[in-house]
Amino acid sequence: MNLASTVLEIVAPVFLLAAIGFAWVKAGFEYRVEFVTRLAMTLSVPCLIFVALMRADIEPAALTALSIASVVAYGALTLVVAGVLAVTGLSQRTYQAPLIFGNTGNLGLPLALFAFGNEGLSLAVVVFAIMAVWSFTYGIWIVSGGGSVTKALKEPLVWGTVLGGIFLWQDWQTPVFLTNTLELIGQMAIPLMLITLGVAVARLSPGNLAMAVVMSVAKLALCVAIAWGVGRLFSLGDTAFAVLVLQVATPVAVTSYLLAEKYGADSQAVAGLVVVSTLLSVAAIPLLLALLI
């Protein structure tokens, strides 16, 4: 009963905030996803990441191990997904990015915070940042069928991560007034992202639901297996191991749908993956947390 209560306390705020966004749209109220997403990704999330890293109390060796493990996990996942899609003949442009990149921002960060506190959040932003860089380079290159791989250098969250890492490494601190300001801005990120997730899911028109169910289940199993194996391979600490598995196992992000829509991939198929994998996570994430806590 104690474990069940703990898991409920962790996941309930996450899914309730998403449900508020879902209900908001269904009630007919206006919600400008593009504006809120831009506000979150260019301002509040970079501030959240920077402050979390600057204040993180993480041993350099543990931080390095988690960073390398994250790179290996996403690299292995990329190779396996690309291989499976090649064998099955499914579109690489449509399916590869959604099956690799999870919702490590909207879902992963708050889950890590509620489950493991500030230490979990600090570790989660490391995994999130590595995933984001890979997504903004290789991910966009795959979906668009080519193009520049330097887009990540233009993303504020990447610079927030780099600066946060430097401040952590050098044990620097910003002045208190600036830290308080950045912290307030960063506090917007998690509720904004969760409510926006609910709004986006409410507006999606999923296609090919049978395929979406099969692929969502396969993505979850594959991501958990790879992250679990890599975490054990690198002998990560308990919290770092749990955060890595949780982050890699998050459902398909709404940004995958937006990229498919922008670059002419099968956006309806991706919408189906977003909706089904997100609904699947309502049951899967509590079970996964029960194993990790």
N, C-alpha and C positions, 0 to 999 in steps of 0.2 A: 504493500500500500504506500509506503514512504517513497519508493522508487517511482511508482505511478504518479504520485502527487508532484514529485520533483520534475518529472518529464512534462506534466501538464502545465506547471508553472513556467517552464521554459518556452513551450511551443504555443501556449494560449495567446500571449500578447502578440506574437508574430502573426498568427493567422487571424486574430481578431482585427488587427489594424488593416490587413489585406481585405478582410470582409467589409470593413468600413468603406474602403475605396470601391469595392464591388457594389455595395448598396447605394453609395453616393451616385454612381452612374445610372443604376437601375431606377433611382428616384427622379432622374431627369435633370440633375444639377450639372452645371458646366465644370469641366476639369480639363485644363490645358496640359496634356501629358508632355508635349514637346518643351514647353516653358519650364515645367517643374523638373523634368529630367535634365535639362540644361543647367538649371540652378543647382541641382544636386551634384551632377558630375563635374561641373567646372568650379564650384565654390564649396559646398558643404562637405562632400566626400573627401576632397583633397585636404581640407582642414581637419576632418576627423582622422584621416590616416596620419597626417603629420603629427598631431598632438598625441595620438595613441603610440606612435613609434618613439617620439621624443621622451615620453613619460614611461616607456616600457621598461620593466625590470627583468630583462632577458639576458641570460649569459650569451656572450658572442658566439661561443661554440654551438649552443642550441639554436641560435638564430641562423647560423650558417648551415647547420644540418637540415633545418626545416626548409630553407631556401633551395638547397640542392635537391632535397626530396621532392619539393613541389615541381621543380623543373623536370626531374626524372619522371614523376607521375604524369604530368601533362604531355611530356614527350612520348612516353609509352602509350598513353591513351590515344594520342594522335596517330601513331603508327598502326595500332590495332584497329581503330575506327576506319582509317583510310584503307587498310587491307580488307576488312569485312565488306565495305561498300564496293570495292573493286571486284571482289568475288561474287557478290550478289547483283552487281550491275546497277545499283542505285546511284542516284546523282550525287557526286561529291560536292558540288556547289550548294545543293539544297540541304543535305543531311550532315555533312562532316562537321561544320561549326556548331550546330545545335547539340550534336552528340558529344562533343568535346567540352564545350564551355558551359558551365552551370551558372546558376543565379547566386554567385558568391557574394555579390553586393547586397541586393535586396533581402535575401534570406540568410545567407551565410554569416554576414557580420552580426546581425542581431541575435541569431541563434548562438553564435560563439560567445557573445557578450552575456546573454542570459544564462547560458550553461556553465561558463567558466570564468566569468567576471572580466576585469580589465586585462588580465593576462591572456585570456582566450581571445579577446578582441585584438590585442596587439599581435598575437600570432596569426589570427585570421586575416588581418590586413596584409600580412606578408604573402600569404597564399593568394589573396584577392589581387594584389598588385602584379604578381607573376602571371596569373591568369589573364589579367587585363592587358599587359604588354603583349603576350602571345596572341590574344584576341584582336588587338588593334593592329597587329602586323600580319601574321600568318592567317588569322581568321578572316580579315577583310580581303586579303589577297585571294583566298580560296573562293569566297562568296562572289567577289567581283570578277573573277577570272583573270586576275593580274593586277597591276598597279603598284604604287609605292608601298614599301614596307617601313617607311619612316614616320608614318602617321602617329605612332605612339609618342614620338618626341614632342608633339604638339599638344598632348593631353595633360591638363593640369594635375590629374591624379597621379600620373607618372612622376611629375616633378615633386608633388607632395610626398610621394614615397621615397624618392631619392634624397630630398632634404631631410625628411624624418629619419632616414637611415643614417645620414651623416651626423645629425644631432645626437642620435643614439650612440653611434660609434665614438664620437668625441666627448660624450657626456655634457653636451651644451644644453642650455635652457634659454628660451626667449624671455624677455621681461614679463613680469607678472601680468601687467595690463594687457599685453599682446597675447599672452597665453590664454587669459580669460576670454578675450574677444574671439580668438580662433576656436576655443572650446565651445563657446555659445553657437558659433556658426556651424561647427561640426555636429552639434546636438540635433540640428535640423535633419541630418542625413537619414537616420534610420527610420523615423516615422514617415518622412516624405517618400522614401523608397518603397516602404511596405504598402502605404496607401496607393501609391502609383501602380504597384504591382496588381492590386485588386482592380483598379480602374482599367488597366490594360487588358487583363484577363476578361473582364466584363465586355469589352468592346471587340474582342477577337471573334472571327468567324472560322472555327476550325474545319479542316477538310480531312477526309480519309481517316476517320477515327480508329478503324480497326488496325491500320498500319501504325498509327500513333500509339496505340496501347502496346503493341508488340515492341516497338522501338523504345518506348519509355521504360518498360520493364527491363529490356536488354541494357539500356544506358545505365540504369540504376545498379544493376548487378555488376556490370563491367567496371563502372567507376569505383564502387565499393571494393571490389576484388583488387584492382590495381593499386588504389590508395592504401589499402590495408597491407598489401604485400610490400609496397615501397616503404611504408612507415616502419614495418618490422625490419626490413633490410637495413635501414639507416638507424635502427635502435632509438627512435625518437622517444622523448619523455611522454608520460601519459597524456598530458594536456595537448602537447604538440601533435601527438599521434591522433588524438580524437578530433582536433581541429582540422588536420589534413584530410581525414576520411570524411568528415562532415562537409567541408568546403567542396571537395571534388565530387561528392555525391549529390550536390544540390540540383534541382530540376532545371530544365532549359530556360534560359533567360529571355525576357521579352525583347532585349536588344537583338537577339538572333532573328526574330520576326521582322524587326525594323530594317535590319541589314538585308534580309532576303527581299523585302519589299523595295528597298532602294536600288538594289543591283540586279533585279529581274530574275531571282531564283523563285522556286515554288513557295510563295509566302503562305498560301493556305495550308500546305502540308506542314510547314514550320509552326504555324498557328496551332495546328492540332497537337503538335509535340509540346508546345508551351502549356496549353490548357491541360492536357492529359497528364503530363509529368508533374505539373504543379498540384493537381488534384491527388495524384499518387503520393506525392510527398506528405500530404496531410496524414496519411497512415504510415508511410515508410519512415519519416524522420523521427517520430516518437519511438518507433521500434529500434532504430539505429542509435538514438541517444541512450536508450535503455542498455544497449550493449557497450556503449562507450563511457558512460558515467561510472 
